[in-house]
Amino acid sequence: MACAVLHRFRAPHFLFLALFSCCAAVSGNLFGQEAASWSVSTIAGSAGQTGTADANGAGARFNGLRGIAVDSAGQIFVADTFNHTIRKVNTSGDVTTFAGTPGTSGSADGTGTAAQFDSPAGLAIDAAGNLFVADMVNHTIRKITPTGVVTTLAGSAGNPGSDDGTGASARFQNPVGVAVDGSGNIYVADSGNSVIRKVTSAGTVSTLAGTAGETGPTDGSGSQARFYSPYGVAVDGSGIIYVADTFNHTIRQISSSGAVTTLAGSAGQSGFADATAGSARFSGPSAIAVDLSGKLYVTESANHTVRTISNGSVLTIAGAAGSDGSINGDGTTARFNGPQGVAVSASGSVFVSDTLNSTVRKLTRSSTPTPPPTPTPGGDENSSRLSNLSVRTRSGTGDQTLIAGFIISGTGSKQLLIRGTGPTLSNFGVSSYLADPKLELYTGSSPIASNDSWTASASRTAITSAGGDKLGAYAVDPKDAMLWSSLSSGLYTAQITGSGGGVALVEVFDEDAADAPTKLTNVSARTQVGSGENILIAGFIISGNSPMRVMIRACGPTLSNFGVNGLLQDPKLQLFQGTTPIAENNNWGTAQNLTEILAANGNKLGEYTLSPNDAVLLVTLQPGAYTAQVSGVNDTTGVALVEVNAL
């Protein structure tokens, strides 16, 4: 396994990738083209036919579906609200009752059909396959293990309220939406209280934003903000929470510090308009999901549509406002009837609970376009490759410096835009950002270039032309750093430093055409891994039209062979597409495909065999955007290396 080694710091480095905000705003003349590129089908149930029947495809029956979730294997779970059950749809379209007693409401904990629910609404699934249910009329949050064991995590059945607390001492009032982050925290749209709640994996409930019983559209921090019966909630890989604020007809955003802002729509203005931010209009947005690129998917029950939001721009991808029905076809001709649930799978398919049709619908792209990054690479995508790469974590000094590396393979030179961002991250809810980052590029131990203010760069015109002056919808702060570099094949490293330390984002953008003779083949980063917003969040884009085999590793103890101190002793590696978990590993020797890993030398870091505590994933991925999260088992901290290799 090749690896780039920065001898100056006596440690291996390859660059890592994380797509922080890869979707560019879509202009109005592309709206119809976007909808036409989506295909809608019905995978379970028959429109207008209600019931409880378990069967395949159209033979199955539901009654008022609401929440929907999809696991890493592509299995779908739906909250069959009026049947008081949770149903499972496997990849062959077979529908079974996973938990709950069909047609019988109640609050009993138990296994499978011995358990009871009362009008279950929102669903979310974690990396381990546990389902979380907003049991709406019971005013509780329930948990279902992969084997179907149902327990009550928080709240007390039949006892509405707004009290914070642990387990049964907490109170909710008609919770509708639920989401779960990579650390196992659950977020609840507590609709009857018009607040957003947080539930830890241990069942401790707190109010994250809003004030119970007080409605309104006010943006603000924590309890100063106001919502109006929010139905939907989602959380992205960086901890930003998104809310479908149903009766305000808006989409809201909550930063990691609890600051609430309005992302799209205008409070109190019900309607339909594809536009940007406050000029867009919704009518009863009911559910929301988010993928890695930051793109949001919204089901809109009153308009009977599925919408997306990218960098504040709202676009309809399926359905027609004011026209209900159950038609399959492309996005422009498809029809829904009051859809109230949405989820995004690892492969990029979108699943919708078509509530009043009592069916499960699937949206797929007619083709698989490459998610456009902030700086847009030229050329057509003809073969798959690693293209846009980044990592976000805390940068310190010494062994805790954020050091990223990459390998360029092939002949000729490659044009890259390399960016080190600190202050601009405040727009994404990051409070402890690196105030004044300095970006330095090396080959071996020889410095090539450096920058500590991109506006002072001699390549400022080229950077701006490539879109490097924007991070998503936000202008890059003058204190952030960028390099515009043409590099030949070889091993390179970049380091981000700055006084005082803080969270920083480093990105590498391939600015060449897809058929360029040089490619990025191996990327990684080494830095301090903390907890909360200081875990190591990395992401990458696979561009092209064919699957790619990728090796991902998270190394802690093995770095002792390279003279690195203060190591993360037991790293955990999780891979996501959007918020959907794809794979996870804690100790590489326990991997199910261990034989393949050994055959690919995945157990080696240079000449050294990996420590048993290090983590490895060997996966085949479709083109798209992905993130990997490296954290410490039991919230431990320390220095770790994360690496992605295109095989």
C-alpha positions in Angstrom: 0.0 0.0 0.0 1.5 3.3 -1.1 1.8 6.1 1.4 3.0 9.7 1.4 5.4 10.3 4.3 6.2 13.8 5.6 9.6 13.1 7.0 9.7 16.5 8.7 7.1 15.3 11.1 8.1 11.6 11.1 4.5 10.5 10.2 2.6 9.1 7.2 0.1 11.4 5.5 -2.1 11.1 2.6 -4.9 13.6 2.1 -8.4 13.0 3.2 -11.5 14.3 1.8 -14.6 15.6 3.1 -17.3 17.3 1.2 -18.3 20.1 3.4 -20.7 21.8 1.0 -20.6 20.4 -2.5 -23.8 21.3 -4.2 -24.0 24.6 -6.1 -27.2 26.6 -6.4 -29.3 25.6 -9.3 -30.6 28.4 -11.6 -34.3 28.6 -12.5 -33.9 27.4 -16.1 -32.7 24.1 -14.8 -35.7 23.3 -12.6 -37.6 21.3 -15.2 -34.5 19.5 -16.4 -33.8 18.4 -12.8 -37.3 17.0 -12.3 -37.1 15.2 -15.6 -33.9 13.5 -14.5 -35.8 11.7 -11.6 -37.9 8.6 -12.1 -40.7 7.8 -9.6 -42.0 4.2 -8.9 -44.3 2.5 -6.4 -42.4 -0.3 -4.5 -45.1 -1.3 -2.0 -48.8 -0.9 -1.5 -51.6 0.0 -3.9 -52.9 3.5 -4.1 -56.2 4.0 -2.3 -56.2 0.5 -0.9 -55.7 0.4 2.9 -55.2 -2.6 5.2 -52.7 -4.6 7.1 -51.7 -7.3 4.7 -48.0 -8.5 4.6 -47.1 -9.4 1.0 -44.8 -8.5 -1.9 -45.1 -5.1 -3.7 -48.6 -4.1 -4.7 -50.1 -7.0 -2.7 -49.1 -5.3 0.6 -51.5 -2.9 2.4 -50.8 0.1 4.6 -52.9 2.7 6.3 -51.6 6.3 6.5 -47.9 5.9 6.3 -45.8 8.6 7.9 -42.1 8.2 8.9 -39.6 6.3 6.7 -36.0 5.2 7.2 -33.5 3.0 5.1 -30.7 1.0 6.5 -27.2 0.3 5.1 -28.4 -2.8 3.3 -31.2 -0.9 1.5 -34.1 -2.3 3.7 -36.9 0.2 4.3 -38.8 0.8 7.5 -42.1 2.7 7.6 -44.3 3.9 10.4 -47.7 2.6 9.4 -49.5 5.2 11.5 -53.1 4.2 11.5 -52.2 0.5 11.8 -50.1 1.3 14.8 -47.2 -0.7 13.5 -43.7 -0.5 12.0 -43.4 -2.3 8.7 -40.3 -3.5 6.9 -39.8 -3.6 3.1 -36.8 -5.7 2.0 -34.8 -5.2 -1.2 -37.1 -7.6 -3.0 -40.2 -5.7 -2.1 -41.5 -8.1 0.5 -43.4 -6.3 3.3 -43.6 -7.7 6.8 -44.7 -6.4 10.2 -41.6 -5.7 12.1 -43.1 -4.4 15.4 -46.5 -3.6 16.8 -49.9 -5.3 16.7 -51.8 -4.5 13.5 -54.9 -2.5 14.2 -54.3 -2.3 18.0 -53.0 0.8 19.7 -51.2 0.6 23.0 -47.9 1.3 24.7 -46.5 -2.2 25.5 -42.8 -2.9 25.3 -42.0 -6.3 23.9 -40.6 -8.1 20.9 -42.1 -7.9 17.4 -45.9 -8.0 17.2 -46.1 -8.3 21.0 -45.2 -4.6 21.3 -47.7 -1.9 20.8 -47.7 1.7 19.5 -50.2 4.5 19.2 -50.0 6.3 15.9 -46.2 6.1 15.4 -44.9 8.9 13.2 -41.2 9.7 12.7 -38.5 7.1 12.2 -34.7 7.2 12.2 -32.0 4.5 12.1 -28.5 4.5 13.6 -25.3 2.9 12.4 -26.0 -0.2 14.5 -29.4 -0.7 12.9 -31.5 0.4 15.9 -34.7 2.2 15.0 -36.1 5.2 16.9 -39.8 5.9 16.8 -41.7 9.1 17.6 -44.7 7.4 19.1 -46.9 10.3 18.6 -50.1 9.7 20.6 -48.2 7.9 23.4 -46.0 11.0 23.7 -42.9 8.8 23.9 -39.7 8.0 22.0 -39.3 4.2 21.4 -36.3 2.2 20.4 -36.4 -1.0 18.3 -33.3 -3.2 18.1 -32.4 -5.0 14.9 -34.0 -8.2 16.3 -37.3 -6.3 16.9 -37.1 -5.7 20.7 -39.1 -2.6 21.5 -38.4 -0.4 24.6 -39.4 3.0 25.7 -36.4 5.3 25.7 -38.0 8.5 27.0 -41.3 9.9 28.0 -44.3 8.3 29.7 -47.2 6.8 27.7 -50.4 8.9 28.0 -48.7 11.7 30.0 -48.0 14.7 27.7 -45.9 17.6 28.9 -42.6 19.4 28.3 -40.4 18.4 31.2 -36.7 17.7 30.6 -35.4 14.7 32.4 -34.2 11.1 32.0 -36.3 8.2 30.7 -39.9 8.1 32.0 -39.5 11.4 33.9 -39.2 13.4 30.6 -42.4 14.5 28.8 -43.3 15.1 25.2 -46.4 16.3 23.5 -47.2 14.6 20.2 -43.7 14.1 18.9 -43.7 13.7 15.1 -40.2 13.8 13.7 -37.0 12.1 14.8 -33.4 12.0 13.7 -30.2 10.4 15.0 -26.6 11.6 14.6 -23.3 9.6 14.3 -22.8 9.7 18.1 -26.2 8.2 18.9 -28.0 11.4 20.0 -31.6 11.6 19.0 -33.3 14.8 17.9 -37.1 15.2 18.2 -39.5 17.5 16.5 -41.8 17.9 19.6 -44.7 19.2 17.6 -47.3 19.8 20.3 -44.8 21.8 22.3 -43.3 23.6 19.2 -39.8 22.8 20.3 -36.8 20.7 19.2 -35.6 18.2 21.9 -32.4 16.2 22.2 -32.3 12.7 23.7 -29.0 11.1 24.5 -28.5 7.3 23.9 -29.0 7.0 27.7 -32.4 8.6 27.5 -31.6 12.0 28.9 -33.9 14.6 27.4 -33.1 18.4 27.0 -34.8 21.2 25.1 -32.4 22.3 22.3 -34.4 25.1 20.8 -37.7 26.9 21.3 -39.9 27.4 24.3 -42.6 24.9 25.1 -46.1 26.2 24.4 -44.9 29.4 22.6 -45.2 29.5 18.8 -43.8 31.9 16.3 -41.2 32.3 13.6 -38.4 34.0 15.6 -34.8 33.2 14.8 -32.5 33.2 17.8 -30.4 31.1 20.1 -31.9 28.2 22.1 -35.0 29.1 24.0 -35.2 32.6 22.3 -36.2 30.9 19.0 -39.8 30.0 18.2 -41.3 27.3 16.0 -44.9 26.5 15.0 -45.7 22.7 15.2 -42.6 21.4 13.5 -43.1 17.9 12.0 -39.7 17.0 10.5 -36.1 17.0 11.7 -32.8 15.9 10.2 -29.1 16.1 11.2 -26.0 16.2 8.9 -22.6 14.8 9.5 -21.3 18.0 11.0 -24.1 18.2 13.6 -26.2 20.9 11.9 -29.9 20.2 12.5 -32.6 21.0 9.9 -36.3 21.4 10.8 -39.4 21.3 8.7 -41.3 24.0 10.5 -44.6 22.9 9.2 -47.1 25.6 10.2 -44.6 28.4 9.6 -44.2 27.0 6.1 -40.4 27.3 6.4 -37.2 25.2 6.7 -35.1 26.1 9.7 -31.5 25.4 10.6 -29.9 24.9 14.1 -26.2 25.3 14.5 -24.1 23.2 16.9 -24.2 26.2 19.3 -28.1 26.2 19.2 -28.5 29.3 17.0 -31.7 29.0 14.9 -32.0 30.6 11.5 -34.5 30.4 8.6 -32.9 28.6 5.6 -35.8 28.8 3.1 -39.4 30.0 2.9 -41.1 32.9 4.5 -42.9 32.5 7.9 -46.7 32.7 7.5 -46.5 32.8 3.7 -48.0 29.5 2.5 -47.7 28.8 -1.2 -45.5 27.3 -3.9 -42.4 28.8 -5.5 -39.0 27.4 -6.5 -36.6 30.2 -5.6 -33.8 31.1 -3.3 -34.0 31.4 0.5 -36.8 33.7 1.6 -38.3 34.0 -1.9 -39.2 30.3 -1.9 -42.6 29.2 -0.7 -43.8 26.0 0.9 -47.2 24.8 2.1 -46.9 22.5 5.1 -43.4 21.0 4.8 -43.7 17.7 6.7 -40.5 15.8 6.6 -36.8 16.4 5.8 -33.7 14.4 5.0 -30.1 15.5 4.3 -27.3 14.0 2.3 -23.5 14.5 2.6 -23.4 17.3 0.1 -25.7 19.4 2.3 -28.6 18.8 -0.1 -32.0 18.6 1.7 -35.0 16.6 0.6 -38.4 17.8 1.8 -41.8 16.2 1.4 -44.5 18.8 1.2 -47.9 17.3 2.2 -50.1 20.2 1.2 -48.4 20.8 -2.2 -48.1 17.0 -2.9 -44.4 17.5 -3.9 -40.9 16.4 -3.2 -38.4 19.4 -3.0 -34.7 19.8 -2.6 -32.7 22.6 -1.1 -29.1 23.2 -2.0 -27.2 26.3 -0.8 -30.6 27.9 -0.1 -32.0 27.3 -3.6 -35.3 25.4 -3.6 -36.1 23.0 -6.4 -39.0 20.6 -7.1 -37.8 17.2 -8.2 -41.2 15.3 -8.3 -44.9 16.1 -8.1 -46.9 19.1 -9.1 -48.2 21.7 -6.6 -51.9 21.5 -6.1 -52.2 18.3 -8.1 -52.6 15.1 -6.1 -52.7 11.5 -7.5 -50.6 8.4 -7.7 -48.9 8.5 -11.1 -45.5 7.0 -11.6 -43.1 8.4 -14.2 -40.5 11.1 -14.4 -40.5 13.9 -11.8 -42.6 16.2 -14.0 -45.4 13.8 -14.5 -45.4 11.9 -11.2 -48.1 12.6 -8.6 -48.3 12.1 -4.9 -51.1 12.5 -2.3 -50.0 14.2 0.9 -46.5 12.7 1.3 -45.2 12.9 4.9 -42.0 10.9 5.0 -38.7 11.0 3.2 -35.3 9.2 3.5 -32.2 8.9 1.3 -30.4 5.6 0.8 -26.6 5.0 0.6 -27.0 4.6 -3.2 -28.7 8.0 -3.5 -32.3 6.8 -4.0 -35.0 8.8 -2.3 -37.9 7.0 -0.5 -41.2 8.6 0.2 -44.1 7.7 2.5 -47.0 8.7 0.2 -49.4 9.1 3.1 -52.9 9.5 1.7 -52.1 6.9 -1.1 -50.9 4.5 1.6 -47.9 3.5 -0.6 -44.1 3.5 -0.5 -42.6 5.4 -3.5 -39.0 5.4 -4.8 -37.2 8.2 -6.6 -34.1 7.4 -8.6 -32.1 9.5 -11.1 -32.4 8.5 -14.7 -28.6 9.0 -14.8 -26.1 9.4 -11.9 -24.6 12.9 -12.2 -21.5 13.9 -10.3 -22.4 16.2 -7.3 -20.9 19.5 -8.3 -18.3 20.8 -5.7 -18.0 24.5 -4.8 -15.0 25.0 -7.3 -16.3 23.2 -10.5 -13.8 21.0 -12.3 -13.8 21.1 -16.1 -14.5 18.3 -18.5 -16.9 15.4 -18.8 -16.9 12.5 -16.4 -16.0 9.4 -18.4 -14.5 7.1 -15.7 -14.6 7.1 -11.9 -11.9 8.8 -9.9 -11.4 10.5 -6.6 -12.0 14.2 -7.3 -12.8 16.6 -4.5 -11.3 15.8 -1.1 -11.3 17.4 2.3 -11.2 17.0 6.1 -12.6 19.0 9.0 -11.2 18.7 12.5 -9.4 20.6 15.2 -5.9 21.8 14.4 -3.3 22.3 17.1 0.5 22.4 17.3 3.2 19.7 17.3 1.7 16.2 16.9 -1.8 17.8 16.9 -1.2 19.8 13.8 -3.7 19.1 11.0 -1.5 17.5 8.3 -3.0 16.3 5.1 -1.3 14.5 2.2 -2.1 13.1 -1.2 -0.5 11.1 -4.0 -0.8 12.2 -7.7 -0.3 9.3 -10.1 0.1 9.4 -13.9 2.1 11.5 -16.3 2.1 15.3 -16.7 0.9 17.8 -14.2 -2.3 18.3 -12.3 -4.0 21.6 -11.4 -5.2 21.7 -7.8 -7.0 24.2 -5.6 -6.0 23.7 -2.0 -8.0 25.5 0.7 -7.5 26.0 4.4 -10.6 27.4 6.1 -11.2 28.6 9.7 -13.3 31.8 10.1 -15.8 30.9 7.3 -16.8 27.8 9.3 -18.7 30.1 11.7 -21.5 30.2 9.0 -22.0 26.5 9.6 -22.4 26.7 13.3 -18.7 26.0 14.3 -17.8 28.2 17.2 -14.3 27.1 18.1 -12.8 27.7 14.6 -9.1 28.4 13.8 -9.1 32.2 13.7 -6.2 32.7 11.2 -5.1 29.6 9.4 -1.8 29.3 7.6 -1.6 26.8 4.7 1.8 25.3 3.7 2.5 22.7 1.0 5.4 20.3 1.0 7.0 17.6 -1.2 8.9 15.4 1.3 10.5 17.9 3.7 10.8 20.7 1.0 8.4 23.6 1.2 6.7 24.4 -2.1 4.2 27.2 -1.3 2.4 28.9 1.5 -0.5 31.3 2.1 -2.2 32.8 5.1 -4.7 35.1 3.3 -6.2 34.1 0.0 -7.1 37.6 -1.0 -3.3 38.4 -1.1 -2.6 35.5 -3.4 -1.0 36.1 -6.8 -3.5 33.5 -8.1 -6.6 35.3 -6.7 -8.1 35.7 -10.2 -7.8 32.0 -11.0 -9.1 31.0 -7.5 -12.2 33.2 -8.0 -12.8 32.0 -11.5 -12.8 28.4 -10.1 -15.3 29.3 -7.5 -12.8 29.0 -4.6 -14.0 32.3 -3.1 -17.2 30.6 -2.0 -17.8 27.9 0.6 -21.3 26.8 -0.3 -23.4 30.0 -0.2 -20.9 31.9 1.8 -18.0 34.1 0.8 -14.7 32.8 2.1 -13.2 35.0 4.9 -10.1 37.0 3.9 -8.2 35.3 6.7 -8.7 31.9 5.2 -5.9 30.5 3.0 -5.7 29.0 -0.5 -3.1 27.7 -3.0 -3.5 27.4 -6.7 -0.9 24.8 -7.7 0.1 22.8 -10.7 1.8 19.7 -9.5 3.5 16.7 -11.1 3.2 13.1 -10.1 4.4 12.4 -6.6 3.7 12.6 -2.8 2.6 15.9 -1.2 1.5 17.1 2.2 -0.3 20.2 3.4 -0.4 21.5 6.9 -2.7 23.9 8.6 -1.4 25.9 11.5 -2.5 28.9 13.5 -2.1 30.5 16.9 -4.4 29.2 19.6 -5.7 26.2 17.7 -9.2 25.5 16.6 -11.4 23.7 14.1 -10.3 23.9 10.5 -11.3 22.5 7.1 -8.7 21.6 4.5 -9.9 20.8 0.9 -8.2 19.7 -2.3 -10.1 20.2 -5.6 -9.0 18.5 -8.8 -9.4 21.3 -11.4 -8.5 19.1 -14.4 -10.8 17.5 -17.0 -11.9 14.0 -16.2 -9.7 12.4 -18.9 -6.5 14.1 -17.6 -3.6 11.6 -17.5 -3.0 12.4 -13.8 -5.3 11.4 -10.9 -5.5 11.6 -7.2 -5.2 8.0 -5.9 -4.3 8.1 -2.2 -5.4 10.7 0.3 -5.2 11.0 4.1 -5.0 13.3 7.1 -3.4 13.0 10.5 -4.5 15.1 13.5 -5.9 15.2 17.0 -9.3 13.5 17.3 -11.5 15.0 20.0 -15.2 14.6 20.8 -18.3 16.4 19.8 -17.5 18.9 17.0 -13.8 18.1 17.3 -14.1 14.5 16.0 -12.3 13.8 12.7 -14.9 14.3 9.9 -13.6 13.4 6.4 -15.3 13.1 3.1 -14.7 12.4 -0.6 -16.4 12.5 -3.9 -16.2 9.6 -6.4 -16.8 11.2 -9.8 -17.7 9.3 -12.9 -20.1 6.6 -13.9 -18.8 3.3 -12.5 -18.3 1.8 -9.1 -14.9 2.2 -7.3 -13.2 -0.1 -4.8 -12.0 1.9 -1.9 -9.9 1.1 1.2 -10.5 3.4 4.2 -8.4 3.1 7.4 -8.3 4.8 10.8 -5.0 4.3 12.6 -4.1 5.3 16.1 -1.8 2.9 18.0 0.2 2.0 14.8 1.5 5.6 14.6 3.8 4.9 17.6 6.1 3.3 15.0 6.5 6.8 13.4 7.3 8.6 16.6 3.9 10.2 17.2 2.8 10.7 20.7 -0.6 11.1 22.4 -2.3 8.6 20.2 -6.0 7.6 19.9 -5.8 4.2 21.4 -9.0 2.7 20.0 -10.3 4.5 16.9 -13.8 3.8 15.5 -14.4 4.3 11.8 -17.9 5.0 10.4 -18.8 5.6 6.7 -21.9 7.5 5.7 -23.6 8.7 2.5 -25.6 11.7 3.7 -26.9 10.7 7.1 -27.3 7.0 6.0 -24.7 4.7 7.6 -23.0 2.4 5.2 -20.4 0.6 7.1 -18.6 0.6 10.5 -15.4 -1.0 12.0 -13.8 -0.8 15.3 -11.0 -3.5 15.2 -9.9 -4.4 11.6 -9.4 -8.1 12.5 -13.2 -8.5 13.1 -14.1 -7.3 9.5 -16.4 -9.7 7.7 -14.3 -9.3 4.5 -11.0 -9.8 6.3 -9.6 -12.1 3.6 -10.1 -9.3 1.0 -8.5 -6.8 3.3 -5.4 -9.0 3.8 -5.2 -9.6 0.0 -5.1 -5.8 -0.5 -2.4 -5.3 2.2 -5.0 -3.4 4.2 -3.3 -4.6 7.4 -0.1 -2.7 6.7 0.9 0.9 7.2 4.1 1.1 5.3 6.3 -1.7 6.7 4.3 -2.1 9.9 1.3 -4.4 10.7 -1.7 -2.5 12.0 -2.5 -2.6 15.7 -5.5 -4.8 16.4 -7.3 -1.7 17.7 -7.0 0.1 14.4 -10.0 0.1 12.0 -10.3 -0.8 8.3 -13.1 -0.7 5.7 -12.9 -2.2 2.2 -15.9 -1.2 0.2 -17.1 -0.8 -3.4 -18.9 2.5 -3.8 -21.1 4.0 -6.5 -20.2 7.5 -7.8 -21.3 10.1 -5.2 -20.3 11.9 -2.0 -19.3 10.2 1.2 -18.1 11.0 4.7 -16.0 9.0 7.2 -16.1 9.8 10.9 -13.2 8.9 13.2 -13.9 9.0 16.9 -12.6 7.3 20.0 -14.4 4.3 21.6 -16.0 5.6 24.8 -15.3 9.2 23.7 -11.5 8.8 24.1 -9.2 11.3 22.3 -5.8 11.4 20.7 -3.9 11.6 17.4 -5.1 9.5 14.5 -4.6 9.0 10.8 -7.4 8.5 8.4 -6.7 7.3 4.9 -8.6 6.6 1.6 -7.0 4.6 -1.2 -8.6 4.1 -4.6 -7.8 0.4 -5.5 
